[in-house]
Amino acid sequence: MNAMLDNIPKQFSFIPRVGEVVLWCREFKGEIAINAQTSESRVRDNTSGRDLGHPKWLAGIITQVPAEEVSLEDLLRETTKPDAESVSHFRVECFPASNGSAEESSKQYSYVPMHQIRPMCFWKEALVGIPNREWHPSIRPALNVTATMSAVEPYGATGAWPNCNIHCKGIFVGFEALFLGDAVRFTTIDTTVWGVMVLRDLQVQFKELTLAEDGEVDPTSARTCYIVLLGEVYTLDPQRSYKGMEVNLNEVPGSLPSGMRGYNKWYHMCEPGTMVKNYDWVVGRCFEAEAMRSWFTPSTADLNTGVSSVQTARIYSAQNDERIDNRRGHKWYWGSYRTDSLDIEESEIFDGFEVREYNPDGDPEMLGSIVRVINGVDDKAGKGTSEESGPDARREDEVTEDEVTEDELIEDELKEDDTDSAEDEVNAGMTASSLECLRPPSSLFVSL
């Protein structure tokens, strides 16, 4: 796990990560291209240019990544590599049905090259023109677990009793894994991506903890629990920038993550420092412009691509994942580990990846950090956070959503109603304070 985290900053953002949910195709001859007239994904014969029909998309879980380096050329076609598929390709497990198991799924794995994989956040775009009756059985179960989260590699604790902040190296949000150093897209009240955040800190914040009878900390006793992302924020829109301050890449070469490469000029959205953003508005990673153009040729790279897909899938998941108590206004399921979030019974399908439940009692350093918080030794409130923002926190029972039924989700024409439903959810949660959060430190929390 640590080796994987060490390699993340060196890799392209478009490269799928272990534990992520993706769209993928089994072997075919040709390349996938977008029809400019219909916006449909089509398979085109490399030699004759003949249209071979829609790709046969499946939903799957990345369980092993190539040992060899993945390049931009791999986005377009399978490059010639001397090694075996298990070294040069991604191992993808077909996503199991809702009543399935990882064991059943593992019987349907394939070793797949990069050009046959797409981020699941583009499911609407990929399925344009494909009747719902032709969707692979793995698609709907994958959408059903979009409103889930699980932390990755907790490494420290800060706070003042009875509050405690657990710092993590990453988090799974729906389809994707986000790690420190990643550039992530987030949206506004109109579901438009107006900024990209470079993650510098990720916290699970417990408020008003209590001790169990044996004197140990019981995380489930917290009155509220928040996920908070902190980092620098950038925009492509000079009108939304901080005093028109452009990012000078010549002064600090390579200062921005790989996912932000290939776009127009980036501007600071706030004066240098950190800012807090809640997970509710995070769309997912920002992918390289080269990757976006290769996936959606002949269109240009657009940060808003996939926003409607993610918003619609989250609403659908919140209303159809039986583990989420939406009658009480809950919208997310907090998984103890990744396979728990994905509602998969077994963990053996993951290769070299920690998916078991995290137990701080088995980690002396983590346990020591929590004990210091309890004893008042470590009274820092957490990097870049402000306790004054607590009253502005949005409670789940205040949220109302337009229902997204399965019939609405699987309509062939992907009507604008889906986007409207997503906007209704955003409108219900956006507060005036969040529109003014361009000056650090400020915070916007959403409870689980």
C-alpha positions as CSV (number, residue, x, y, z in Angstrom):
1,M,0.0,0.0,0.0
2,N,2.8,2.5,0.9
3,A,4.6,1.7,-2.3
4,M,1.4,2.5,-4.3
5,L,0.9,5.8,-2.4
6,D,4.5,6.7,-3.2
7,N,4.0,6.1,-6.9
8,I,0.8,8.1,-7.2
9,P,2.4,11.6,-7.5
10,K,4.6,10.2,-10.3
11,Q,1.7,8.9,-12.4
12,F,-0.8,10.4,-14.7
13,S,-4.1,11.1,-13.1
14,F,-6.0,9.2,-15.8
15,I,-4.4,5.9,-14.7
16,P,-7.0,3.7,-12.8
17,R,-6.1,2.8,-9.2
18,V,-6.6,-0.4,-7.3
19,G,-10.1,-0.5,-5.8
20,E,-11.6,2.0,-8.3
21,V,-14.8,1.2,-10.3
22,V,-14.4,1.7,-14.0
23,L,-16.1,1.0,-17.3
24,W,-14.3,-1.5,-19.5
25,C,-14.6,-3.6,-22.6
26,R,-13.4,-7.1,-23.3
27,E,-11.1,-7.6,-26.3
28,F,-12.0,-6.0,-29.6
29,K,-10.2,-5.0,-32.7
30,G,-10.3,-1.3,-33.4
31,E,-10.5,1.9,-31.4
32,I,-13.3,3.7,-29.6
33,A,-14.3,7.1,-31.0
34,I,-17.1,9.6,-30.5
35,N,-19.6,10.2,-33.3
36,A,-19.7,14.0,-33.6
37,Q,-23.3,13.9,-34.8
38,T,-24.8,11.6,-32.2
39,S,-22.3,11.9,-29.3
40,E,-22.3,8.1,-29.2
41,S,-19.2,5.9,-28.4
42,R,-18.5,3.7,-31.4
43,V,-15.9,1.1,-32.2
44,R,-14.0,1.8,-35.4
45,D,-11.9,-0.6,-37.4
46,N,-8.3,0.6,-37.5
47,T,-7.7,-0.6,-41.0
48,S,-10.9,0.1,-42.9
49,G,-12.4,2.7,-40.7
50,R,-15.7,0.7,-40.7
51,D,-18.1,1.4,-37.8
52,L,-18.4,-1.8,-35.7
53,G,-21.2,-0.6,-33.4
54,H,-21.3,0.4,-29.8
55,P,-18.6,-0.8,-27.3
56,K,-19.9,-3.5,-25.0
57,W,-19.3,-1.7,-21.7
58,L,-19.1,-3.5,-18.4
59,A,-18.6,-2.1,-14.9
60,G,-15.6,-3.5,-13.0
61,I,-13.2,-3.1,-10.2
62,I,-9.5,-2.5,-10.7
63,T,-7.7,-5.2,-8.7
64,Q,-4.2,-5.0,-10.1
65,V,-2.3,-2.4,-12.0
66,P,0.4,-2.9,-14.6
67,A,4.0,-3.2,-13.4
68,E,5.1,-1.4,-16.5
69,E,4.7,2.3,-17.0
70,V,1.5,3.6,-18.7
71,S,1.9,6.3,-21.2
72,L,-0.4,8.8,-23.1
73,E,-0.1,6.6,-26.2
74,D,-1.8,3.7,-24.3
75,L,-4.9,5.9,-24.1
76,L,-5.5,5.5,-27.9
77,R,-4.3,2.0,-28.7
78,E,-2.6,-1.1,-27.3
79,T,1.1,-0.5,-27.5
80,T,3.5,-3.3,-28.2
81,K,5.0,-4.6,-25.0
82,P,7.1,-7.7,-24.6
83,D,5.9,-8.7,-21.2
84,A,2.9,-10.9,-20.3
85,E,-0.6,-9.4,-19.9
86,S,-0.4,-9.7,-16.1
87,V,2.6,-7.2,-16.2
88,S,1.4,-4.8,-18.9
89,H,-2.4,-4.8,-18.4
90,F,-4.9,-3.9,-15.7
91,R,-6.7,-6.8,-14.0
92,V,-10.4,-5.9,-13.9
93,E,-13.0,-7.9,-12.0
94,C,-16.5,-7.7,-13.4
95,F,-18.7,-5.9,-10.8
96,P,-20.9,-8.5,-9.1
97,A,-24.7,-8.3,-9.0
98,S,-26.2,-6.9,-5.8
99,N,-26.6,-10.3,-4.4
100,G,-23.3,-11.6,-5.7
101,S,-19.9,-12.0,-4.1
102,A,-16.3,-11.3,-4.9
103,E,-15.8,-15.0,-5.5
104,E,-18.4,-14.9,-8.3
105,S,-16.9,-11.7,-9.6
106,S,-13.3,-13.1,-9.7
107,K,-14.4,-15.8,-12.1
108,Q,-15.1,-13.0,-14.6
109,Y,-11.8,-11.1,-14.5
110,S,-9.8,-10.0,-17.6
111,Y,-6.4,-8.4,-18.2
112,V,-7.3,-5.2,-20.1
113,P,-5.1,-2.6,-21.8
114,M,-5.6,1.1,-20.9
115,H,-7.4,2.0,-24.1
116,Q,-10.3,-0.3,-23.2
117,I,-11.0,1.4,-19.9
118,R,-12.9,4.6,-19.0
119,P,-13.5,6.3,-15.7
120,M,-16.9,5.3,-14.4
121,C,-17.7,9.0,-13.8
122,F,-18.4,9.1,-17.6
123,W,-21.0,6.4,-17.6
124,K,-23.7,8.6,-19.1
125,E,-21.5,9.7,-21.9
126,A,-20.3,6.2,-22.6
127,L,-23.9,4.7,-22.7
128,V,-25.4,7.3,-25.0
129,G,-27.5,5.6,-27.6
130,I,-27.4,2.2,-25.9
131,P,-30.9,1.0,-24.9
132,N,-31.1,0.1,-21.2
133,R,-32.1,-3.4,-22.0
134,E,-28.7,-3.8,-23.6
135,W,-26.8,-2.6,-20.5
136,H,-24.5,-5.2,-19.0
137,P,-25.9,-6.6,-15.7
138,S,-22.8,-5.1,-13.9
139,I,-23.7,-1.5,-14.6
140,R,-26.6,-0.9,-12.3
141,P,-25.0,-2.5,-9.2
142,A,-22.0,-0.3,-9.7
143,L,-24.1,2.8,-9.8
144,N,-25.8,1.6,-6.7
145,V,-22.7,2.1,-4.5
146,T,-21.8,5.6,-5.8
147,A,-22.8,7.3,-2.5
148,T,-20.2,5.5,-0.4
149,M,-16.9,6.5,1.2
150,S,-14.0,4.8,3.1
151,A,-10.8,6.3,4.4
152,V,-7.3,5.1,3.3
153,E,-4.3,4.9,5.6
154,P,-5.1,7.0,8.7
155,Y,-1.8,8.3,10.0
156,G,-2.4,10.7,12.8
157,A,-4.9,12.4,15.1
158,T,-5.3,16.0,16.4
159,G,-7.9,17.9,18.2
160,A,-9.2,18.8,21.7
161,W,-11.4,16.4,23.6
162,P,-14.2,15.6,23.0
163,N,-13.5,16.4,19.4
164,C,-10.9,14.5,17.4
165,N,-9.6,14.8,13.8
166,I,-8.2,11.7,12.1
167,H,-5.8,12.5,9.3
168,C,-5.7,10.2,6.3
169,K,-3.6,9.8,3.2
170,G,-6.6,9.2,1.0
171,I,-10.3,8.4,0.6
172,F,-12.5,6.5,-1.7
173,V,-15.5,8.6,-2.8
174,G,-17.9,6.6,-4.9
175,F,-16.0,5.3,-8.0
176,E,-12.6,6.9,-7.3
177,A,-9.7,7.0,-5.0
178,L,-8.4,10.4,-4.0
179,F,-5.0,10.8,-2.4
180,L,-3.0,13.7,-1.0
181,G,-1.5,15.6,-3.9
182,D,-4.3,14.9,-6.3
183,A,-6.2,17.6,-8.2
184,V,-9.9,17.1,-7.7
185,R,-12.8,18.8,-9.4
186,F,-15.6,20.3,-7.4
187,T,-18.9,22.0,-8.3
188,T,-21.1,25.0,-7.4
189,I,-24.8,25.6,-7.0
190,D,-25.4,25.2,-10.7
191,T,-23.3,22.0,-10.9
192,T,-20.6,23.8,-12.8
193,V,-17.0,22.9,-12.2
194,W,-15.5,26.3,-11.3
195,G,-12.4,25.1,-9.4
196,V,-9.8,22.4,-8.9
197,M,-8.4,21.6,-5.4
198,V,-5.0,20.2,-4.9
199,L,-5.4,18.0,-1.7
200,R,-3.0,18.8,1.1
201,D,-4.9,17.3,4.0
202,L,-7.8,15.0,4.5
203,Q,-9.6,14.7,7.8
204,V,-12.3,12.6,9.4
205,Q,-13.6,14.9,12.1
206,F,-15.5,13.4,15.1
207,K,-17.5,15.9,17.2
208,E,-18.5,15.2,20.8
209,L,-17.0,11.8,21.4
210,T,-17.7,9.8,24.5
211,L,-15.7,7.1,26.3
212,A,-17.0,3.6,26.5
213,E,-17.5,1.8,29.9
214,D,-14.0,0.3,29.6
215,G,-12.5,3.8,29.1
216,E,-11.7,3.4,25.4
217,V,-12.7,5.7,22.6
218,D,-15.8,4.7,20.8
219,P,-15.9,6.5,17.4
220,T,-19.5,5.5,16.9
221,S,-20.5,7.6,19.9
222,A,-19.7,10.9,18.1
223,R,-22.7,13.2,17.7
224,T,-21.6,14.1,14.2
225,C,-18.8,13.0,11.8
226,Y,-17.4,15.0,8.9
227,I,-15.1,14.5,6.0
228,V,-13.1,17.6,5.3
229,L,-10.7,18.1,2.4
230,L,-8.1,20.9,2.5
231,G,-5.9,22.3,-0.2
232,E,-5.0,25.1,-2.6
233,V,-7.8,26.0,-5.1
234,Y,-7.3,27.0,-8.7
235,T,-9.5,28.0,-11.6
236,L,-9.4,28.5,-15.4
237,D,-11.7,31.5,-15.1
238,P,-9.8,34.7,-14.5
239,Q,-13.1,36.3,-13.4
240,R,-13.2,33.9,-10.4
241,S,-9.5,34.3,-9.6
242,Y,-7.9,36.1,-6.7
243,K,-6.9,39.5,-8.0
244,G,-6.1,37.9,-11.4
245,M,-3.2,36.0,-9.8
246,E,-1.9,33.6,-12.5
247,V,0.0,30.5,-11.5
248,N,3.6,31.0,-12.6
249,L,4.8,27.5,-13.6
250,N,8.2,28.9,-14.7
251,E,9.0,29.8,-11.1
252,V,8.0,26.4,-9.7
253,P,8.2,23.8,-12.5
254,G,6.0,20.8,-11.8
255,S,4.3,22.5,-8.9
256,L,0.8,21.4,-10.1
257,P,-0.4,17.8,-10.3
258,S,-0.2,15.9,-13.6
259,G,-4.0,16.0,-13.9
260,M,-4.0,19.8,-14.4
261,R,-1.6,19.6,-17.4
262,G,-2.6,20.6,-20.9
263,Y,-5.3,23.1,-20.0
264,N,-5.3,26.9,-20.4
265,K,-3.8,29.2,-17.8
266,W,-4.5,28.4,-14.2
267,Y,-5.3,31.1,-11.7
268,H,-5.3,31.2,-7.9
269,M,-8.8,31.3,-6.5
270,C,-7.6,32.6,-3.1
271,E,-4.5,34.0,-1.7
272,P,-1.9,31.3,-1.1
273,G,-2.9,29.1,1.8
274,T,-5.4,26.4,2.4
275,M,-9.1,26.2,2.2
276,V,-11.7,23.6,3.3
277,K,-14.1,21.9,1.0
278,N,-16.6,19.2,1.9
279,Y,-16.9,15.9,0.0
280,D,-20.5,16.6,-1.1
281,W,-19.3,18.8,-4.0
282,V,-16.3,16.7,-5.1
283,V,-16.8,15.3,-8.5
284,G,-13.6,13.3,-8.8
285,R,-10.1,13.7,-10.1
286,C,-9.1,16.2,-12.7
287,F,-7.8,14.3,-15.6
288,E,-5.1,15.5,-18.1
289,A,-6.4,17.5,-21.0
290,E,-4.7,15.0,-23.3
291,A,-6.7,12.1,-21.8
292,M,-10.0,14.0,-22.0
293,R,-9.4,14.8,-25.7
294,S,-8.5,11.2,-26.5
295,W,-11.7,9.9,-24.7
296,F,-14.0,12.5,-26.2
297,T,-12.5,13.2,-29.6
298,P,-13.3,15.4,-31.4
299,S,-14.4,17.5,-28.5
300,T,-12.1,19.7,-26.4
301,A,-11.2,19.0,-22.8
302,D,-14.0,20.2,-20.5
303,L,-13.8,20.0,-16.7
304,N,-17.6,19.7,-16.6
305,T,-17.7,16.4,-18.4
306,G,-19.1,13.8,-16.2
307,V,-20.6,16.1,-13.6
308,S,-24.2,15.2,-14.4
309,S,-23.2,11.5,-14.4
310,V,-21.8,11.7,-10.9
311,Q,-24.6,13.8,-9.4
312,T,-27.3,11.5,-10.9
313,A,-25.6,8.3,-9.7
314,R,-25.1,9.7,-6.2
315,I,-28.8,10.5,-5.8
316,Y,-29.8,7.2,-7.2
317,S,-27.4,5.4,-4.9
318,A,-28.6,7.3,-1.8
319,Q,-32.2,6.2,-2.6
320,N,-31.5,2.6,-3.6
321,D,-28.5,1.5,-1.4
322,E,-30.4,-0.3,1.4
323,R,-27.5,0.6,3.8
324,I,-28.3,4.3,3.6
325,D,-31.1,5.5,5.8
326,N,-32.5,8.1,3.4
327,R,-35.7,8.3,5.5
328,R,-33.6,10.2,8.0
329,G,-32.0,12.4,5.3
330,H,-28.8,10.4,5.1
331,K,-27.1,10.5,1.7
332,W,-23.9,8.5,2.2
333,Y,-22.7,5.1,3.5
334,W,-19.5,5.2,5.4
335,G,-17.6,1.9,4.8
336,S,-15.1,0.6,7.3
337,Y,-13.0,-0.5,4.3
338,R,-13.2,-0.5,0.5
339,T,-14.9,-3.8,0.0
340,D,-17.4,-2.8,2.6
341,S,-18.3,0.3,0.7
342,L,-18.6,-1.7,-2.5
343,D,-20.9,-4.2,-0.7
344,I,-18.6,-7.1,-1.7
345,E,-18.4,-10.0,0.8
346,E,-14.7,-11.0,0.3
347,S,-11.5,-9.1,0.1
348,E,-9.3,-11.6,-1.7
349,I,-9.9,-10.1,-5.1
350,F,-7.6,-7.1,-4.3
351,D,-3.9,-7.6,-5.1
352,G,-1.6,-6.2,-2.5
353,F,-4.1,-3.7,-1.2
354,E,-5.3,-3.3,2.4
355,V,-9.1,-3.7,2.4
356,R,-9.6,-5.0,6.0
357,E,-11.3,-2.9,8.6
358,Y,-9.0,-0.4,10.1
359,N,-8.5,-0.9,13.9
360,P,-6.7,1.9,15.7
361,D,-6.1,-0.4,18.7
362,G,-3.7,-2.4,16.5
363,D,-1.7,0.7,15.6
364,P,0.4,2.0,18.5
365,E,1.2,5.3,16.9
366,M,-2.4,6.0,16.1
367,L,-3.6,4.9,19.5
368,G,-1.0,7.1,21.1
369,S,-2.2,10.1,19.1
370,I,-5.8,9.6,20.2
371,V,-4.8,9.1,23.8
372,R,-2.9,12.4,23.6
373,V,-6.0,14.1,22.3
374,I,-8.0,12.7,25.2
375,N,-5.5,13.8,27.7
376,G,-5.4,17.3,26.3
377,V,-1.7,17.1,25.3
378,D,-2.4,17.6,21.6
379,D,-4.9,20.4,21.4
380,K,-4.4,21.5,17.9
381,A,-7.7,22.0,16.1
382,G,-6.5,20.6,12.8
383,K,-4.7,22.2,9.9
384,G,-6.6,25.1,8.4
385,T,-9.9,24.5,10.1
386,S,-12.0,26.8,12.2
387,E,-14.3,25.7,14.9
388,E,-16.4,28.9,14.4
389,S,-17.8,27.4,11.3
390,G,-19.5,24.6,13.2
391,P,-22.9,26.3,13.4
392,D,-22.9,26.6,9.6
393,A,-22.6,22.9,9.2
394,R,-25.4,21.4,7.1
395,R,-27.4,18.6,8.8
396,E,-28.5,15.6,6.7
397,D,-32.1,15.8,8.0
398,E,-32.4,19.3,6.4
399,V,-31.8,18.0,2.9
400,T,-34.7,17.1,0.5
401,E,-34.0,15.5,-2.8
402,D,-36.0,14.9,-6.0
403,E,-36.4,11.2,-6.3
404,V,-34.4,9.5,-9.0
405,T,-36.1,6.2,-9.8
406,E,-34.5,3.3,-11.6
407,D,-36.7,4.0,-14.6
408,E,-35.5,7.6,-14.8
409,L,-31.9,6.5,-14.4
410,I,-32.0,4.0,-17.3
411,E,-33.9,6.1,-19.8
412,D,-32.2,5.8,-23.2
413,E,-32.1,9.5,-24.0
414,L,-30.5,10.6,-20.8
415,K,-32.8,13.6,-20.4
416,E,-32.0,16.9,-18.8
417,D,-34.3,15.8,-15.9
418,D,-31.3,14.0,-14.4
419,T,-29.2,17.2,-14.4
420,D,-32.2,19.1,-12.8
421,S,-32.4,16.5,-10.1
422,A,-28.8,16.9,-9.3
423,E,-29.2,20.7,-9.2
424,D,-32.1,20.4,-6.8
425,E,-29.9,18.4,-4.4
426,V,-27.1,21.0,-4.7
427,N,-29.5,23.9,-4.2
428,A,-30.8,22.3,-1.0
429,G,-27.4,22.2,0.5
430,M,-25.6,25.3,-0.7
431,T,-25.3,28.0,2.0
432,A,-24.4,31.7,1.6
433,S,-21.2,31.1,3.6
434,S,-20.0,28.5,1.1
435,L,-20.2,31.1,-1.7
436,E,-17.8,33.3,0.2
437,C,-15.2,30.7,1.1
438,L,-12.5,32.2,-1.1
439,R,-10.4,33.4,1.9
440,P,-8.7,30.8,4.1
441,P,-9.3,29.6,6.6
442,S,-13.0,28.8,6.2
443,S,-14.9,25.5,6.4
444,L,-18.0,23.9,5.1
445,F,-19.0,20.6,6.6
446,V,-21.5,17.9,5.8
447,S,-22.4,15.3,8.4
448,L,-22.7,11.6,7.6
